[in-house]
Amino acid sequence: MGNTELKPQIIHSNQWVMVKQLNHPQYGPIKVFKNCQDKYQCLRTFMVQEDEAKKMYDEFQKLNQEQYNLVRINKIEHEVESQLCSTFHKIHLTLDYTEKHLKNVYQINVQKFSVDILKTLSYLDSYKADTCQFCLSKLLLFGDQVRIVYQQLLSQQGDYQRILSGDLKCEDWYFAPEVMKCLRMNDQKTFNNEKATIFNFGLIMIAIFTEVTPYEAEIYNYEKCCLTEKFDKYINLFTQFHINKKLEKLILACVSFIPDKRPTYQQLLDQFSDPSIFEEQVEDQSPSPQKTDSTYLVPTNQLVSFNPTVMDERVLSDTTNKKLNDNQNRILMKKIDQEKHQNTPICQSPKFRQESMQTQTTIGNLRSTKLYDLDKLQKSSRNKQNQSKSQQKKTLIIKYEVLTYQILRLVLCYLTSFVYCWWEVGHMMTAQIAKNYLRDNRPDVLAWADSLVQDFNSLTDGKSNTFAEAAVWLDDIKETGTEFLFSWHYTDRPINPDGLLIKIEDESRNINSIYAINQAVAVLTNSKTSRNRHTVFKAQMLRVLLHVIGDIHQPLHDTSLYNNSYPDGDAGGNFLNIQLQNGTLMNFHSFWDSGALTFAPNNSFLARPLSQSDSEYLDKWSKDLMKKFPISKYSNYDMTNPSVWTYLGFRQAQQFVYPMVAASNSYSSDYEKQAIAFCEENLIVGGYRLGSKLIEIYDQILQNEANLSVSE
């Protein structure tokens, strides 16, 4: 018998080599093959009885003819095999395979994606397919094409059945309220599959626009099987993106708590077929990028007028960062179960609308002040560019002849340096603010954290022996010439105003400051090591936490600018030089690391190890800032989610940090004033967040220890 008759053919082909075998969460048990062109396919085999074989084979054939945007079936083979006295039928499917998942809007043409996916879901609905657990992990990227894994066909089990079986990761929770109601009651499926799937589609659209998944936003209570109060804040986060209002309204309608208020597939298709709905409504819109075969295609419509200093006030509430108590969960479950009768979704409640209006008023008031008047700032910048060079020089000489010797020395000291983070003063200030916050509110947490700092002191050079000094340690190790943990200092979301075709490696997206914080938390709260709070690894991870949370609050650690001058990115402003007011050039990243020239270089100001007088000065400085910016001002800020922090830093860089210097490589005195105020507030917020994160970690450690005592 020739090779062409052997089944499955891919196993016996000389062109394909098996590279691994696994139980894939979507495909099921598969064998993965690769050819010389680095293309991948996988083999999925079903063993069934004779009466089921023909039905399954015909089903696959029909599906293969339709395809839509489902993962492509390349070959269907039917084989009969005899074992002892029994005859089995094997159905072999050879399918396209990839390990790339859809993550954000930068990877796709949003209109094409929306229309294609909705058509496919509509087709599956007509096919009576159960798609109530349609989620982001079922969307795979094949080049610039997004395809759905039709899991029901591959597992021979509907979504609702699989949910009831409990074989589902928390990351894949995309459930409409009515689905969870059935699950709580252990009831049969009584909901409308189309409307439930539309809810999930809305969540996916929010996730790819915000780059924050429902799991990361903590909108589900997995034990109670209901939505948490953070759902409102997740919706609020999405509304900050300034997308087309009509598109925003449609997506919000998709996640309505009332199924009848959600649109149908056809209604969405009718709306999404209009390209204008995906156009950004901004005053100064950059040219749209051309359609290309990009792996990551970044939209150009992101630079809009916005006040970054109050960004957090419209995002997640600090009160929702703590785990909901049982009473709150009961209230939420009651809200969900009675939603039909109340006719008022949570996200459309009067409280929600009131909070939104208050936020908009706050932003409007700030915009009207001189310090935060971005419109005036932009006009001033344009006027300045129109001045002659000689006039500019004369103005600069007059305006900055009183520049202090300390600032001049600061600039000269760093002209040739390539800096990656807040200077030492910024990191120590962040840690000192956290220390004072903990001292006043949770001295037990401070004692635990300080003891971990001391645990590691014998392994350092003596310059990072205190809580504040330890926040600089992660930079100290870079001076040894090693790139150890280098990528943990930043998360580079792209800003791409010229609409360039850019590619970002998966590692750059995944191994970053968010990953660093999550790793540190995982080590410090590991239940398997609850018996011992003090290990070298835990002491090291605490120092990582002290440093990286500070890094995140320097906006240029949360982005990289891509344009015609920097087609490979400017490394968070490290490749960009700006002209200071005295005509001197300075690294843009360094400008922001220095707190807009308010921090002196470390060899002249608060040099480590800190003297007693310097320690007292740092303590007083931090307390003065805490009085100026009390914690009560930030009651609506998210205090524990690093994904939200880095996103906000990205938006700050996008909306404020870059726009005023990117065109002319210079800045105005108004910009400098705003930047100084901006850095002060970011330092204080970073310190409060560091303290809050340490409290969250320590409470988890106490819980782990209590659980261990009970089990013993």
SEVEX-857968 format. One record per residue: residue in three letters; x, y, z of N, C-alpha, C in turn. Coordinates in steps of 0.05 Angstrom, whole numbers, plus 5000, padded with zeros to 4 digits. Layout:
residues N
alaXYZXYZXYZ;...
This chain:
residues 712
met501749765000500050005000501850255000;gly501350444982502950684980502450885002;asn504251065006503951265027501451435025;thr500651485000498351654996495751525006;glu495751265011493351125021493351105051;leu495651155063495751135092494251375105;lys492951315127491451525140492251535170;pro492351775181492152035168494752105152;gln494352235129496552275110498752455122;ile498052645139500052835149502252685165;ile501452465178503452315194505552185176;his504652095152506351945134507552125113;ser507052385115508152575095511052645101;asn512652675080515452755084515753055088;gln513553205083513653495085513053595113;trp511853425129510953515156512353345177;val513253485198514553355221513053425246;met512453215262510953255287512853385307;val511953615319513653765338512753735367;lys510253665371509353625399506553495398;gln505853395422503153285426502153395452;leu499653495452498553615476495553605477;asn494453655500491553685503490953985504;his490254085480489854365477487154455489;pro487054685503484554765516482254815496;gln482854865471480754915451480454685431;tyr482754595421482654375401482154105413;gly482954065438482853805450485453655446;pro485553385449488053235445488953245416;ile491353365411492253395383495253335381;lys496053285356498853275349499453505331;val501653645337502253895321504553835302;phe504253915277506253865256507254135245;lys509654125235510954365224512254285198;asn512154465178513654415153516054595150;cys517454575128519954725124519455025122;gln516955105116516255385114515255505140;asp515555355162514755445188511755485190;lys510255325175507355325177506555085195;tyr504355125209503554925229500754815222;gln500354555226497754435225497654245249;cys495254165256494953975278492953755269;leu493253525282491653295276489853235300;arg487253225295485253155316483852905307;thr483952695323482752435316480452375334;phe478152285322475852195338475451895332;met475051745353474351455350471451415359;val469751335340466951315345465851055334;gln463350995342461950765332460950815303;glu460250595290459550615261457250805257;asp455150795274452850955270453351255274;glu455451315289456151595294458051705272;ala459551515260461751595242460651755218;lys458551645205457551785181456452065188;lys454952075211453852325219456052535224;met458152455238460252635244461752715219;tyr462252525201463752585176462152785159;asp459552735157457852925141457853205154;glu457853205180457753465194460353625189;phe462653485190465153615184465253705155;gln464253545137464253615108462653865103;lys460253875116458554105112459854365123;leu461054335147462454555159464754645142;asn466154455130468554525114467754675089;gln465354625079464454775055463755065062;glu462655105086461855375094464155535104;gln465655425123468055545134467455805150;tyr466556015136466356275149469056345161;asn469056455186471656515199472256315221;leu471656075216472455855235475255765228;val476555645247479155525241478855325218;arg480655355198480255205173480954915176;ile479154745166479654455165480854395137;asn483354305137484654255112484153975100;lys483553785117483153515107481353365126;ile479553205115477853025132478252745121;glu479052565139479552285131477952095149;his476851885136475251685150476751425148;glu477151295171478651045171477150845189;val477150595180475850375195478150195206;glu477950135232480049985245478749755261;ser479749525258478749285273480649215296;gln479449185319481049105343479548875356;leu480848645357479548405368476948355354;cys474748355368472148295355470548555350;ser471848775353470349025349471449185326;thr469649345314470449525292470049805301;phe472149975297471950255305472350425280;his471050655281471350845259472951085270;lys474851165254476451395262476051625242;ile475551865253475352105236477752275242;his479452325222481852485225481452765213;leu481752965230481653245221484453365221;thr485253475198487753635197486953925195;leu487654075216486754355218489154545219;asp488654795211490655005215491155035245;tyr493655105252494355125281496055375285;thr495655515307497255745315497155765345;glu499155895356499155955384498856255390;lys498156405369497756685372494856745377;his494356895399491556965406491157265401;leu488657335395487957615393488157745420;lys489557975421489958115446488858405446;asn489158535423488358825423487658915395;val486759155393485859275368488159325349;tyr490659335360492959405343493459175323;gln492458935328493158705312491258675288;ile489058815287486958755268485859005256;asn484358965234482559165223479859125238;val479159305256476959265274474359215260;gln473859375238471359335224471159065211;lys473258985197473258715184472958495205;phe474358525227474158325248471358305258;ser470058535264467358535276465358405257;val465558485232463558385212463958085208;asp466557995204467057715200466257535223;ile466857625247466157465271463157455275;leu461757675271458857675274457557505253;lys458557505229457457325208457857035216;thr460156975227460756695235458956615259;leu458656785278456956725301454056685292;ser453156855274450456835263450056565249;tyr452156485234451956225221451855995241;leu453456015262453455805282450755795297;asp449556025301446956035314444855905297;ser444955945271443055815253443555515252;tyr445955435259446755155260446055025287;lys444755185304443955105331446355045349;ala448555185344450955135360450655295386;asp451655175408451655305434454155465437;thr453855735437456255915439456056095463;cys454756015484454356195507456856255522;gln459056105516461556155529463656245509;phe462756385488464556505468466456695483;cys469056665480470956815495473456885479;leu475157055490477457155475479456925468;ser479656725485481556515480480756345456;lys478256365447477456215423477956365397;leu479156605399479856755376482856735371;leu483556605349486356565342487256725318;leu489756815318490756975296492356815276;phe491456815252492856685229493656915210;gly496157015213496957255198495357485208;asp493757625190492057845199489157755200;gln488657495198486057385200485457275228;val483057335238482157235264480157015258;arg480656775270478756555266477856445293;ile475456335293474256215317474755915318;val475555825341475655535345472855435352;tyr471755275335469055165339469254935359;gln469355005384470054805405467854585408;gln465354665404463254465407463654235388;leu464554285363464954075344467353905351;leu469454035361471953885368471753735394;ser470053825412469753685437467253515439;gln465453545419462853415419461253475444;gln461553725453460253805478459654105475;gly457154185481456354455479457554625501;asp457554895497458755075517457555045544;tyr454855035545453555025571454154765586;gln454254545571454954285583457854295594;arg459554415580462354435589462554605613;ile460954825614460954995638460054835662;leu457854685659456854525681458754315691;ser460454215673462454015680464654125697;gly464854395698466954525714469654535700;asp469854455676472354445661472854705647;leu473354915664473555185652475455355669;lys477355485657479155665672477755925678;cys478656055699477456315706477856525684;glu480156505670480756685648478756675626;asp477256455624475356415602472456465611;trp472156595633469456675642468456915626;tyr466756855607465357055592462356975593;phe460957045615458256955619456357185621;ala454157165607452057365610450657315637;pro449357525649448057485675445957265675;glu444457235653442457025653443656745652;val446056725640447356465640448256395669;met449256585683450156535711447756475729;lys445456595723443156545739442356245736;cys442456145712441855855708443955685722;leu446455765722448555615735448255615765;arg447455835776447055855805444755675814;met442755645797440455485804440655195794;asn442955135782443354865771441054795752;asp440254995737437954975720438654895692;gln436754805677437154745649437455015634;lys438454995610438955225594436255355585;thr435755595597433155725591433555995578;phe436056075572436656335562436856325531;asn436756565519437056585490440056585483;asn440856385467443656345461444856585446;glu443256695427444256925412444857165430;lys442957225448443257465465445557415485;ala445857175495448057115514450757145500;thr450857055475453357075460453957365453;ile451957525447452257815442453557945466;phe452757875490453957985515456957925515;asn457657675508460557595507462057755486;phe460757785463461957945441462558225451;gly460758345466461258615477463658615495;leu463858415513466158395531468758365515;ile468758215494471158175477471958445465;met470058595455470658855443471859045463;ile470759035487471859205509474659115516;ala475158855517477758745524479858825503;ile479258815477481258865457481759175454;phe479759335462480259625462481859705486;thr481259595509482659685534485159525540;glu485459285527487659105534487459015563;val485159015574484658915601482358705598;thr482858455604480858245602478958255625;pro476658125623474758115646476157985670;tyr477857785665479357655687481157855701;glu482658015686484458215698482858435712;ala480558495702478858705714477258605738;glu477358335742476058215765473058275766;ile471758245743468858305742467158075751;tyr468257835754466757595762467557505790;asn465457425805465957275830465556985823;tyr467756835823467656555813466156365832;glu466356435858465056255878461956305878;lys461156555877458356625878457056615850;cys458656595829457656585802455956835796;cys457157065798455757315792457757525785;leu456757755776458557975770459058135795;thr461458255797462158415820461658715813;glu462158885833461759175829463859285809;lys465959135805468059235787467059235757;phe464859105752463759115725463259395716;asp462059555734461459845728464059985721;lys466159935736468660075732470059975706;tyr469659725699470659625674469359765650;ile466759805652465359945631466360235630;asn466760355653467760635655470460655642;leu472260455647474860455635474660465604;phe472860305593472560295564471660565553;thr469960705567468960955557471061175555;gln473461125566475561335565477061335539;phe476361155520478061125496477361305473;his475261465477474561665456474061535429;ile472861305428472161185403469561315393;asn468861255369466461365357464061315376;lys462561515382460361495402458261295394;lys457861275368455861075359456860795363;leu459360745358460560485363460560425393;glu461260625409461360585438458560515448;lys456560655438453760595447452960315439;leu453760225416453059945408454359745425;ile456959785431458359585448457159585476;leu456459825487455259825513452559695513;ala451059725491448459585489448859285490;cys451059185478451558895478451858785506;val452958945525453358845552451258945571;ser448859015561446659085578445858835594;phe444958885619444058665636441458545627;ile439958695611437358605601437658495573;pro437258235570437758105543436158245521;asp433758325526432058445505433158705495;lys434858835511435959095503438559065487;arg439458815485441858775469441058745439;pro442758845421442158815393442458525383;thr441358465360441658205348444158205330;tyr444857965321447057945302446558125278;gln444158115267443558265242443658565247;gln442658645270442758935276445559035278;leu447258875291450058955293451458955266;leu450858755249452058745223451158985206;asp448659065208447759295193449259545201;gln449859575227451259805236454259795230;phe455459555235458359525231459159525202;ser457359495184458059495156458659775146;asp457959975162458460255156461260335166;pro463160385148465860455157466060695175;ser464160885173464361135188464061085218;ile462860865225462460815254465160755268;phe467160685253469760625264471760865262;glu470761085253472461325251472461475277;glu474861555286475261705311474161985308;gln472662075328471562345327473362525344;val475462635332477362815346477763055329;glu478863265341479263515327481563495308;asp483763385318486263375302486863085295;gln485762985275486062705269488262655249;ser490162475256492362415238491262245215;pro492762235193491962065170491761775178;ser489661645168489361355175491461185161;pro492360975175494460805163493260645140;gln494960575121494060415098493860125107;lys491959985095491659695101494059545091;thr495259395109497559235102497358965114;asp499358795108499458535120501058545146;ser500258725164501658775189500958565209;thr502958485225502358315248501058485269;tyr502158725274500958915292500659185278;leu498259255272497759515259496559705278;val497959915284497160095306495660335294;pro493160385305491660615295493060875299;thr492261075283493561335285491861535299;asn489461455307487561655317487561675348;gln489961665360490061645389490661905403;leu491962095390492762345403490362535404;val489162555427486862725431487162895455;ser485663115457485863295480484763155505;phe486463145526485563005550487363095573;asn486263115597487863195620488862945634;pro491462875632492362625644492562635674;thr492662865686493062875715490562775730;val488262775717485862675731484862415718;met486562285703485662045689484461835708;asp485861785730485061575748482261625760;glu481361875762478861925775476561805759;arg476961735734474861625719475161325715;val477061205730477560925726476660775752;leu477860545757476760365777476860485806;ser474760425821474560535848476360385867;asp477560525885479360405905477760215923;thr475260285929473660125947473059855935;thr473059825909472459575896474859395893;asn477259495902479659325900479759115921;lys478359155943478258945964476158745958;lys476558505967474658285960471958355972;leu469858305956467158365965466358175989;asn465058296009464258116030461657976022;asp460757786039458457626031455957786027;asn455657996044453258156041453158306015;gln455458406006455658545980454958355957;asn456058115959455457915938452557845937;arg451257825960448357765960446857985947;ile447658235953446258465941446558455910;leu449058395901449558395872447958175859;met447957935871446357705860443457785858;lys442457915878439658005878439158195855;lys441058385851440858575829440658435803;ile442358235799442458095774439957935769;asp439057795790436657625787434157785782;gln434058035793431658195791431858405769;glu433958385753434458595733432158635713;lys430958405705428758425686426458595696;his425858555722423658705734424258995739;gln426859045746427559315752427859485727;asn428459355704428759495679430959705679;thr432959675698435159865699437759715702;pro439359685681441959555684443759705704;ile445559555718447359685737448959895723;cys450059845699451760035685450260285676;gln447560275677445960505669444460625693;ser445360555718443960645742444360945746;pro442561075762442961355768445661415781;lys446561225799449061275812451361285792;phe451261095773453261085752453361345736;arg450961435728450761685712451761925728;gln451061925755451862145772454862155774;glu456161925779459061915781460362015755;ser459261935732460362015706460162315703;met457862435710457462725708459362875726;gln459762775751461562905769464462905758;thr465162675746467862655735468262845712;gln466262855694466463045672466663335681;thr465163395703465263665714468063725725;thr469163535739471863565750473863615728;ile473763465707475563495684475163765671;gly472663845668472164105656473264335673;asn472964315699474064525717477164545715;leu478364305714481264305712482264415685;arg480664355664481464455638481264765637;ser479464875653479165165653481265305668;thr482865165685484965295700487365345682;lys488965545691491365615675493365395673;leu493665245696495765045697495164815678;tyr492664745675491964505659490664585633;asp490964825623489764915598491464815575;leu490764565565492364445543491864595517;asp489464695513488864835488490665085486;lys490865225508492565465508495465385504;leu496165165517498965065516499665005487;gln497864865473498364795445498565045427;lys496765235432496865475417499465625421;ser500265635447502765765454505165635440;ser505065365439507265225426507365285396;arg505065295383504965355354506065635349;asn505265825366506166105362509166115366;lys510165965385513065965390514665865366;gln513565655353514865535330515065735307;asn513165925306513066115284515066345288;gln516166365312518066585317520666525303;ser522166725297524766685284526666575305;lys528766445295530766315313532166525330;ser532666755319534066955334532367055357;gln529767095351527967185372527666985394;gln527466725386527366515406529766515424;lys532066545412534566545428534566785447;lys533667015438533667255455531767215478;thr529367095472527467045493528466855514;leu529866645504530966445522533066565541;ile534766735530536866855546535767025568;ile533667185561532467355581530967195602;lys529566985593527866845611529366655629;tyr531666555620532966345636535866425645;glu536366685646538966775655539366715685;val537066665699537166615728537266315734;leu537666155713537765855718539865785738;thr539265625757541165575780543465395771;tyr545565425787547965255782547264965785;gln545564905804544864625809543464495785;ile541664635772540364525748542264495725;leu543964695721545964675700547764425704;arg548564385728550264155734548763895729;leu546163895735544463665730544463595701;val543963795684543863755655546463645644;leu548663785652551263705641552063425650;cys551263355674551963085685550662865669;tyr548262925658546762715644546662735614;leu548262915603548162945574548862695559;thr550762545569551662305555550562045566;ser548662065586547661825598545261725584;phe544761465587542461335575540861215599;val538661345607537361285632534861125628;tyr534160945647531960765643529760795663;cys529960955684527960965704528061225719;trp525961265738526161495756529061505767;trp530061735770532661755783532361655812;glu534561625826534461505853532561655871;val532461915869530762075886527762005882;gly526961965857524161895851523461625863;his525161435861524661165872524561175902;met526461315914526461335944524061485954;met523161695939520761845948518261665947;thr517961505925515661325923515661135947;ala517961015953518060835976517660966002;gln518661216006518361356031515361426035;ile514061506014511161566016509661316025;ala510361086012509060836020509660766049;lys512160816057512960756085511260926105;asn511061176100509461356118506561276117;tyr505561206094502761116092502260866109;leu504060676107503860426122504260476152;arg506060656159506560716187504060826200;asp502560986185500161106197497760916196;asn497660726177495260566173495660266179;arg497960156172498459876176501359826185;pro502059896209504859856218505759566217;asp503859376220504659096218505659026190;val504459146169505359096142508159226138;leu508559456149511159586147513359426161;ala512759316184514659156199515458906182;trp513458776170514058536153515758616129;ala514958826115516458906091519358996098;asp519559146120522259246128524059016136;ser522858806148524558576156525558426131;leu523958416109524858296085527058456072;val526958726074529158886064531758816079;gln531558796105533958726121535058456114;asp533258266107534157996100536157996077;phe535858186059537458186034539958366036;asn540158506058542358706059545158596056;ser545558356067548258236066549158176037;leu547258176018547858105990548058355973;thr547958585985548058835969550758975974;asp551159205961553559365964553459565987;gly551359546003551059736025549659996020;lys548760025994547460285987544460255988;ser543360025994540459985993539559826018;asn540359926041539859776066537259866080;thr536060086072533560176084531260136065;phe528860166075526460126059526460306035;ala527160556039527160746016529360685997;glu531760636008534060585990533760325974;ala532360125986532059865972530459895946;ala528960115944527360165919529160215895;val531760265900533560325877535160075869;trp534959855885536659625881536459505853;leu534059505841533759375815535259535794;asp535759795798537559945781540459895787;asp541059845812543859795820545059555805;ile543359345801544459105789545059145759;lys543759355747544359415719547259525716;glu548259655736550859765735553059555734;thr552359305740554359085738554758995709;gly553159105691553459035662551558805654;thr550058695672548258475666545558585657;glu544158435640541458505631539358355647;phe540158245670538358095687535858265694;leu533558155688530958285694530558555680;phe532158605658532058865645529258935635;ser527858745623525258805612523058835633;trp523758795658521758825679521259115686;his522759295676522559575683520359725667;tyr519259615646517459765629515359585616;thr513359715605511359585588510959775564;asp511859695541511859875518509459845500;arg507259985508504960005490505760205468;pro505060145443506060325421504260575417;ile505460795412504161035402505161075373;asn503361075354504161065326502661275309;pro503361535313501861745299502161745269;asp504361625258504761625229503561385216;gly502261205231501060975220502960775207;leu505260735220507360555209506560265214;leu507660095197507459815201509559735221;ile508659645245510559575265510059295275;lys512159165283511958895294513158895322;ile511558775341512458765368512558465376;glu514858375385515158095392513358025416;asp512457775416510657695438512057715465;glu514757665465516257685491516157965502;ser516358165484516258445492513558515504;arg511458385494508858435505508358295531;asn509558065535508857905558510757925581;ile513357965576515357995598515858285602;asn514458405621514558685625514058755654;ser513459015659513059095687510658975700;ile508458925684506158785695506858505703;tyr508358365686509358095692511058105717;ala512758305719514558315742513058335769;ile511058515769509458545794507858285800;asn506758165779505257915784507057695794;gln509557685783511457485793512157535822;ala512657785829513357855856511057775875;val508657835867506357775884506057475887;ala506457325865506257035866508256905885;val510657015885512756905903512156975932;leu511457215937510957305964508457175977;thr506557105961504056995971503756695966;asn505956565958505856285951505056115975;ser502755985974501755835997503555596004;lys505055495984506855275990509155346007;thr509855606009512055696025511055866049;ser508555816057507355976078508855946105;arg510155716108511455666134513855846138;asn514955966117517356126120516956396105;arg516556606120516256866108518856976097;his521056876108523656996102525456806085;thr525456846059527256706042528656916024;val530956846014532457025997530757115973;phe529356915961527756975937525557175944;lys524257135967522157325975523257605980;ala525557615993526857875998527558015972;gln528457855952529057975926526558075912;met524457915913521957995900520758245912;leu521158285939520058525951521458765939;arg524058745935525558965923524659025894;val524058815880522958845853520359005854;leu518658935874516059075877516559365883;leu518359425902518859705910519759875886;his521259745868522359905846520359925822;val519259705814517659705789515059865792;ile513859865816511460035819512160325816;gly514660395825515560675819515960715790;asp517160525776517660555747515060605732;ile512960455738510460475724509360765725;his509960915746508861175748510561395735;gln512561305720513961485701512761415674;pro511161585662509561515638511261395615;leu513761475612515361375590516361095595;his515560975617516060685622513660525612;asp511560655603509160515595508560535565;thr510560635550510060665521512660695506;ser512360685479514560755461513360885437;leu514661095427513661255405514761145378;tyr512961085359513760995333512961205313;asn514861305298514161495276516361475255;asn516261645235518161635213521061675222;ser521461825244524161865255525061625271;tyr523161485284523861255300522061015292;pro522660905268520960685259520960435276;asp523160405292523260175311522660255339;gly521560495343520860595369523160755382;asp522360935400524361115413525061015440;ala524360765447525060645473524160825496;gly521660915495520561075517521961345519;gly522761465497524061735497527061725500;asn528261485502531161465506532661545481;phe531461525457532861605433532161885424;leu530462015439529562285432530962495449;asn532262685437533462905451531763155448;ile531463305470529863555469531663785477;gln530864015467532464265473531264395498;leu532964425519532164555543531864855539;gln530864995559530365275556532965435553;asn535265325562537765465559539265385534;gly537865225516539065145490540564885491;thr540864775515542364515518540564285510;leu541764075498540263835491540163645515;met537963505518537763305539536063075530;asn536762835539535162595534532362635545;phe530262585529527462635537526662455560;his527562205559526962015581528262125607;ser530662225605532062335629530562575640;phe529462745622527962975630525662895649;trp524262675641522062585658523062425682;asp525262275679526462145703527262345724;ser527962585715528862785734526562945746;gly524162855741521763005751521663275739;ala522163295712522263545697524263735710;leu526663625715528963775726528663865755;thr526963725770526763795799528463615816;phe529263375806531063205821533963265813;ala535763305832538563345825539863075821;pro542163055807543462805802544362685829;asn544562415829544862275854547562325868;asn549562445854552062485866552162755882;ser549962905882549963155895547563195913;phe545663015912543163065927542062795936;leu541762755962540662505973542262265963;ala544862285964546562065954546361825974;arg546361585964546261345981549061255988;pro549361136011547361096033546661366045;leu544161406051543161656061544361726088;ser545161966092545962066118543462106135;gln543762146161541462196178539962446170;ser541362656163540062906154538562866128;asp539762716109538362656084535862486088;ser536062296106533762126112531462296124;glu532262476142530162646154528962836133;tyr530662936115529663106093527762956075;leu528462706067526662546050524062496064;asp524162436090521762386106519962636107;lys521162866112519563116113518463176085;trp519963146065519063206038516663036031;ser516762776037514562596031512062666047;lys512462746072510162826088508863076078;asp510563266068509463506057507763446032;leu508663256016507163175992504563036000;met504662876021502262736030500162926041;lys501063146053499163356062497963506038;lys499663546018498663685994496763515978;phe497363255977495763065962494862835981;pro492862885998491962676017490762436003;ile490962206016489861956004486961975998;ser485462146013482562166008481962275980;lys483862415968483462525941483262305920;tyr484362075927484561855907482761625913;ser480461675925478661465933477561305909;asn477561435886476561305862478761185844;tyr481161185854483461075838483660775843;asp484560635822485260355826487960335839;met488060195862490460195878491959925877;thr490959725863492259465864492659325838;asn491659435816491759295790493859415772;pro496259285769498359405752497659435723;ser495859265713494959295685493659565680;val492059645699490759905697492760135700;trp494660095718496760305722498360355696;thr499260135684500860175659499160295637;tyr496660215635494960335614494660635619;leu494260715644493960995649496561145643;gly498861025650501461155643501761185613;phe500860985598500860995568499161235558;arg496761265570495061475561496161755569;gln497461765592498762015600500962095580;ala502561895572504661955553503562025526;gln501361895519500161935493498762205490;gln497462285512495762525511497262775520;phe499362745536500662985547503662985543;val505062765551507962775552509162825524;tyr508262675504509462695477508462935460;pro505762985459504763175439506163445438;met507063545461508063815462511063835454;val512363605451515163615444515863455419;ala514163265412514863085390515263235363;ala513763445359513963585333516463765331;ser517063905353519264095352521664025369;asn521563815384523763735402524463955421;ser522464115429522864325449520264355465;tyr520364515486517964545502517764825513;ser515464895524514965155535515165155565;ser515265385577515265405606512765305618;asp510465335604507965225614508064925615;tyr509264805595509464515595511164425618;glu513364575624515064495646513564515673;lys511964725676510364745701508464515704;gln507064445682505264225683506663965689;ala509063925676510563685680511463645709;ile512263865722513063855750510763775767;ala508463905763506063835779505263545773;phe505563465749504863195740506562995754;cys509263045755511062855768510562835798;glu510063065811509463065839507062875846;glu504962905830502562755835502962455828;asn504462405807505062125801506661985823;leu508562135835510162025857508361955881;ile506562135887504762085910502861855905;val501761845881499961625874501461365874;gly503961365863505561125863506161025891;gly506661215910507161135937504761025951;tyr502461145947499961035958499360755947;arg499860725921499260465908501260255918;leu503760325922505660135932504860045960;gly504060235977503060166004500659986003;ser498760045985496259895983496859605973;lys498759585954499459325943500759155965;leu502459275981503759126003501659036023;ile499659196029497559116047496058876035;glu495358886010493958665997495558405999;ile498158425994499958195994500058076023;tyr500458256042500758156070498258036080;asp495958146073493358026081493057746069;gln494057706045493957446033495857246047;ile498157346055500057176070498757086097;leu497457276111496057206136493856996131;gln492457026109490356836102491556556096;asn493756556082495156296076496056156101;glu497156316120498056206145495756096162;ala493556236161491156146176490155886164;asn490055866137489155626124490955386131;leu493555446133495555236139495155136167;ser494555326186494055246214491555066216;val489455136201487054976202487454696191;ser488954686169489454426156491154246174;glu492854366191494554206209492954106234;
